[in-house]
Amino acid sequence: MTSTVVTNISTLVTNDPACGEGGALGLVHDAAVVLDGDRVAWVGPAAEAPAADSAHDAEGRAALPGFVDSHSHLLFGGDRTAEFNARMSGRPYTAGGIRTTVAATREATDDELGRNLARYLAEARRQGTTTMETKSGYGLTPGQESRALRVAAAHTDEVTYMGAHIVAPEYAEDPAAYVDLVTGPMLDACAPYARWIDVFCEKGAFDGDQARAVLTAGQAKGLVPRIHANQLSHGPGVRLAVELGAASADHCTHLTDADVDALAQAGGTVATLLPGCEFSTRAVYPDARRLLDAGATVALSTDCNPGSSFTSSMPFCVAVAVREMGMTPDEAVWSATAGGARALRRDDIGRISPGARADLVLLDAPSHVHLAYRPGVPLASRVWHHGRPVHP
C-alpha cells in the first residue's frame, strides 16, 4: 500500500468530535489527513502531519467526508421529461408516471441498465458522493427485479430490493396476489443480490398491513427493512418503520407529533429527508427543524429517480435543506455524510478519522458552509474514493 498526506486544508470536517474542536462536525483548522491504502491513517494539524509516500497540497481548501447518498432509484430505462415539463407548465399529464418507467425498464437490456447506472454513479462521484444506495422497483416481475439487482450489485454494495414500489400493472385488479408474489417467488429470486428491502407505504401503493407483510418477509430472508413513509400524506409508515427496527424511514414529509416522537425515541431508525423530490414536484418540504429539535437522527439524500427527483447532486440537496427545511449548514453537511452512513448502518464511511474508509472531498472553497452559501456551483475540486483519486 502507498500513503498520501493531504495537507494545507483550511477546515476539515471529520464528523468525529474526538478528532477536532468538539461538536458534531469535529472540525480541525489548518489540518492534514494521511490516507494509507483505502483507509484514513491519521488526522490532525498540518504542522504535525507525519511523512507519507506522496503529498497533495489542498491550497487552503476545505475537506469533508465523501457524501453518503442512502436513497436512489438508478435502475431504469427511458426518462420522463414530458411528465416533468407538463407539471412545471401547469398542464395535465396522464401518461402513467412510474408505470411509464416500468415499461421502458422492461425493454432495456442488461447492458443498457448497467451503463445507465454507471453513468449516474460517476456523475454523483464528480460532485463528491462516494457511497450510493440504489433500488430495484421498475421491473416488478421476478425476472426483471432480480436482473436489476444483479446489475446493481456489480456497481455498489448498497443494493435494495423494492418489488413493492407499486402494484405491477398485470395485478392492478388483484393487489393481494401481487403482495404474495413480492413476498414469495420474487423475494426468493432477489434476496441473493440485496442487502435491504423497501416498500412504498402510501395511499395508491401499499397500505400498512401490506407493507408489514413485505418487510417481515424480507427480514425472514435476512434483508434489513427501509420504508418510503409519509411522503404524500399521513399514514402508518413511520411507526411501522420504528416498530420493525427499520434502518430508515424515508421522505417523512407529513408527520404527526406521535411520528416525530417515535423517530426521536427509536435510536436505530433514521429519518431520511429527500428535498430534491419536493423541489421537483413543488410539494411541501419536510420539517427538518422539527425532527432535529425532537432529537431524531436525520439524513439527507437525493432520491435520484427519473420521475420526481432527477438529481444526483448531494450539494444541491444540502443547499435546499438549509434554505427550505430549517437546517443549519453544519446540520445539513452532517446529515449528508454521517447521517447517510447511519441510515446505511455503516461506521466506516461518513467520517474522516483513523480507520475510516479513505473517502475524501476537497471543496474549491475555504469552508463547508459554501455548500449552502454557493448553491449550484460545482465545488468538488478533488475526490478520493477508497483512497484513490477519482475526480478530476
Secondary structure, DSSP 8 states (H G I E B T S, - for coil): --EEEEEEEEEE--S-TTTTTSTTTT-EEEEEEEEETTEEEEEEEGGG----SEEEE-TT-EEEE-EEE--B-----S--HHHHHHHHHT----S-THHHHHHHHHHS-HHHHHHHHHHHHHHHHHTTEEEE-EE--SS-SHHHHHHHHHHHHTT-S-EEEEEESS--GGGTT-HHHHHHHHHTHHHHHHGGG-SEEEEEESTTSB-HHHHHHHHHHHHHTT-EE-EEESSSS--SHHHHHHHHT-SEEEE--S--HHHHHHHHHHSS-EEEE-HHHHHHHT-----HHHHHHHT--EEE---BBTTTB----HHHHHHHHHHHS---HHHHHHIIIIIHHHHTT-SSSS--STTSB--EEEESSSSTTHHHHSTT---EEEEEETTEEEE-
